[in-house]
Amino acid sequence: MSANQVFVQASGDLPDRITVANEQAILSEGDYVLVILNRALRGEDNPVIDAAYHHAQALSLPIVVYSELDEQADWANDRLFYFALGAFRECAIALKKRKIQCVQVLKRKGEEDTMRSLLPRAAAVYTDEDYTFRDRARLDRILAIANQTVFFVDAARLVPTRQLAKGLKTTPAFRKAHGELRDRYADLRKEVIASKTVGETKAQKLSLPSEHSFADYSDTAIKALIAQCGINHSIKISEKHPPTQTEIDTRIKILKEKILARYKWIRNNAALEHSTSQLSPYLHFGMISPYQVLAAIESSDVSKTYTWKFRDEFLTWREWSHYQAFYVPNLHEYEALPEKAKQTLEDHASDPRPELRSDEDILNGQTPDSTWNAAQNEWSTTGWLHNNLRMYWSKQILRFTQTPEAAWKMACYINDHFSLDGRDPATYASMQWAFGNAKKGYSEKEIYGWVAPKSDRAILKRDGMKAWIEQRNM
Ligand SMILES: Cc1cc2nc3c(=O)[nH]c(=O)nc-3n(C[C@H](O)[C@H](O)[C@H](O)COP(=O)(O)OP(=O)(O)OC[C@H]3O[C@@H](n4cnc5c(N)ncnc54)[C@H](O)[C@@H]3O)c2cc1C
């Protein structure tokens, strides 16, 4: 059976979201169609599940959903494991409602590899495709084991990245190309969701190598499990950003009622309680889809004249970062910076750095800059930082570190390990902006060269910001 035959009757956007990722045969026999969710950790509005469902229908098979969290991941720590397992739990609850069997594994060092035992019985494999080096490594692992066709599905973006023209070089060029496809993909997604059949897979209870899911875990049970893991326990769980569906629903409600109409004017003030949606951790772990956010905006009473700025951040900037990660696989490396940026930073690498600090001082927010320290303290204790402060924070690291490359490594380390939404295309694309993949500065400066610096003058003028900084530095 060819990929086209499988999808000839598939509805909506599915054919545009799916890529055949290997040259293995599509098997006509198997016990199930296997869905491996890496970061699209949700049971609803999930194109990976939708696509696997169509295939399973054609073969008269059920689908089984698998996810794993690896104790040996370089970023493994209490904060991120707690969030990821919370996402697993919500996903398992949603799948249970849809009567889809699911296997969720906390992969411990030296224990049996459950994915290896599930794969041989699958007629085909569907998995969500993302583009950072960690996402690519997860996909490579699947491809190395699979002896059946693996389908990659674009489940993280409203407009599938592969449907955009190659070679878009600037944000305005991306905005234009992306803007032309948004309505089309929103309509097509709506069509899939409205299609009554999706989700009613063959209800057949299979005997699986592992039956485990986190659906019934309490918070206490998840915390106890994390405490036993061989991971970094020094980065604590963030109580401020709980990984629950209830929290997502609350944030969506606040976005619609308190933020959307004023976003353009309030979005830069980190001291305001509700100036931005704080949805990025939930988007990063795929607990909510871009279409679900868009549908929420459209169901609000706020007119497009007011919502365009939010749409632009959320659709242009977010998906532009994914596009960059797709075409630049080493976007997370200093090496990937534009030559001009590297050259000017290199020209100033031996400039005196009077504010140089040890790694420990930087991580603990002990620098001569109280705005920076407050931002670092907020990020390291809560796992989330406001965009306006991230912009300032990222530019200053060059002042505190020995070389531009050391600054890059430190900035990525903090984003990858402390930030709930870190390890994302937006992490590295934003860091690229900070380190000079943007308009050059007005003059050549010490340490920065032609990379535009950023002062905290405007930040300090915003209502409540001085008090916000003081509180974080207490
Ligand atoms: C140095 C630096 C590092 C960053 N690291 C990350 C990161 O690791 N992960 C991450 O998701 N974002 C990152 N961003 C982008 C942005 O800061 C966050 O997406 C935003 O602060 C998340 O808050 P929010 O959900 O309240 O955003 P809102 O303003 O409510 O926007 C809604 C959504 O749109 C997207 N979005 C908004 N602004 C941007 C942007 N500038 N670039 C890309 N997407 C955007 C996010 O998914 C966000 O959740 C970084 C920015 C900078 C300057």
The ligand as an SDF file (V2000), in Angstrom:
LIG
                    3D

 53 58  0  0  0  0  0  0  0  0999 V2000
   16.5660   35.5400   24.7900 C   0  0  0  0  0  0  0  0  0  0  0  0
   15.2130   34.9940   24.5170 C   0  0  0  0  0  0  0  0  0  0  0  0
   14.9650   33.6460   24.7350 C   0  0  0  0  0  0  0  0  0  0  0  0
   13.7210   33.1050   24.4420 C   0  0  0  0  0  0  0  0  0  0  0  0
   13.5170   31.7870   24.6680 N   0  0  0  0  0  0  0  0  0  0  0  0
   12.3230   31.2280   24.3690 C   0  0  0  0  0  0  0  0  0  0  0  0
   12.1090   29.8480   24.5940 C   0  0  0  0  0  0  0  0  0  0  0  0
   13.0020   29.1440   25.0550 O   0  0  0  0  0  0  0  0  0  0  0  0
   10.8920   29.3330   24.2880 N   0  0  0  0  0  0  0  0  0  0  0  0
    9.8800   30.1140   23.8020 C   0  0  0  0  0  0  0  0  0  0  0  0
    8.7900   29.6010   23.5500 O   0  0  0  0  0  0  0  0  0  0  0  0
   10.0690   31.4250   23.5630 N   0  0  0  0  0  0  0  0  0  0  0  0
   11.2500   32.0030   23.8450 C   0  0  0  0  0  0  0  0  0  0  0  0
   11.4380   33.3380   23.6190 N   0  0  0  0  0  0  0  0  0  0  0  0
   10.3730   34.1250   22.9760 C   0  0  0  0  0  0  0  0  0  0  0  0
    9.4050   34.8150   23.9710 C   0  0  0  0  0  0  0  0  0  0  0  0
   10.1430   35.4700   24.9450 O   0  0  0  0  0  0  0  0  0  0  0  0
    8.4760   33.8080   24.6430 C   0  0  0  0  0  0  0  0  0  0  0  0
    7.8420   33.0030   23.6920 O   0  0  0  0  0  0  0  0  0  0  0  0
    7.3860   34.5480   25.4340 C   0  0  0  0  0  0  0  0  0  0  0  0
    7.9920   35.3630   26.3910 O   0  0  0  0  0  0  0  0  0  0  0  0
    6.4830   33.5580   26.1000 C   0  0  0  0  0  0  0  0  0  0  0  0
    5.5930   34.2280   26.9220 O   0  0  0  0  0  0  0  0  0  0  0  0
    4.0460   34.2210   26.6530 P   0  0  0  0  0  0  0  0  0  0  0  0
    3.5960   32.8150   26.4560 O   0  0  0  0  0  0  0  0  0  0  0  0
    3.4060   35.0020   27.7220 O   0  0  0  0  0  0  0  0  0  0  0  0
    3.9540   34.9770   25.2750 O   0  0  0  0  0  0  0  0  0  0  0  0
    2.7800   35.7890   24.5950 P   0  0  0  0  0  0  0  0  0  0  0  0
    3.2510   37.1790   24.4090 O   0  0  0  0  0  0  0  0  0  0  0  0
    1.5090   35.5880   25.2900 O   0  0  0  0  0  0  0  0  0  0  0  0
    2.7110   35.1310   23.1450 O   0  0  0  0  0  0  0  0  0  0  0  0
    1.9680   33.9250   22.8940 C   0  0  0  0  0  0  0  0  0  0  0  0
    2.8840   32.8660   22.3080 C   0  0  0  0  0  0  0  0  0  0  0  0
    3.5100   33.3410   21.1120 O   0  0  0  0  0  0  0  0  0  0  0  0
    4.8300   32.8400   21.0130 C   0  0  0  0  0  0  0  0  0  0  0  0
    5.7640   33.9580   21.0340 N   0  0  0  0  0  0  0  0  0  0  0  0
    5.5820   35.1850   21.5740 C   0  0  0  0  0  0  0  0  0  0  0  0
    6.6540   35.9710   21.3650 N   0  0  0  0  0  0  0  0  0  0  0  0
    7.5390   35.2080   20.6850 C   0  0  0  0  0  0  0  0  0  0  0  0
    8.8440   35.4580   20.1680 C   0  0  0  0  0  0  0  0  0  0  0  0
    9.4370   36.6410   20.2760 N   0  0  0  0  0  0  0  0  0  0  0  0
    9.4730   34.4560   19.5210 N   0  0  0  0  0  0  0  0  0  0  0  0
    8.8850   33.2620   19.3530 C   0  0  0  0  0  0  0  0  0  0  0  0
    7.6510   32.9720   19.8270 N   0  0  0  0  0  0  0  0  0  0  0  0
    6.9920   33.9290   20.4730 C   0  0  0  0  0  0  0  0  0  0  0  0
    5.0470   31.9500   22.2290 C   0  0  0  0  0  0  0  0  0  0  0  0
    4.7600   30.6330   21.8660 O   0  0  0  0  0  0  0  0  0  0  0  0
    4.0330   32.4980   23.2090 C   0  0  0  0  0  0  0  0  0  0  0  0
    3.6320   31.5560   24.1810 O   0  0  0  0  0  0  0  0  0  0  0  0
   12.6920   33.9230   23.9130 C   0  0  0  0  0  0  0  0  0  0  0  0
   12.9530   35.2780   23.7030 C   0  0  0  0  0  0  0  0  0  0  0  0
   14.1930   35.8160   24.0040 C   0  0  0  0  0  0  0  0  0  0  0  0
   14.4350   37.2590   23.7500 C   0  0  0  0  0  0  0  0  0  0  0  0
  1  2  1  0
  2  3  1  0
  2 52  2  0
  3  4  2  0
  4  5  1  0
  4 50  1  0
  5  6  2  0
  6  7  1  0
  6 13  1  0
  7  8  2  0
  7  9  1  0
  9 10  1  0
 10 11  2  0
 10 12  1  0
 12 13  2  0
 13 14  1  0
 14 15  1  0
 14 50  1  0
 15 16  1  0
 16 17  1  0
 16 18  1  0
 18 19  1  0
 18 20  1  0
 20 21  1  0
 20 22  1  0
 22 23  1  0
 23 24  1  0
 24 25  2  0
 24 26  1  0
 24 27  1  0
 27 28  1  0
 28 29  2  0
 28 30  1  0
 28 31  1  0
 31 32  1  0
 32 33  1  0
 33 34  1  0
 33 48  1  0
 34 35  1  0
 35 36  1  0
 35 46  1  0
 36 37  1  0
 36 45  1  0
 37 38  2  0
 38 39  1  0
 39 40  1  0
 39 45  2  0
 40 41  1  0
 40 42  2  0
 42 43  1  0
 43 44  2  0
 44 45  1  0
 46 47  1  0
 46 48  1  0
 48 49  1  0
 50 51  2  0
 51 52  1  0
 52 53  1  0
M  END
$$$$
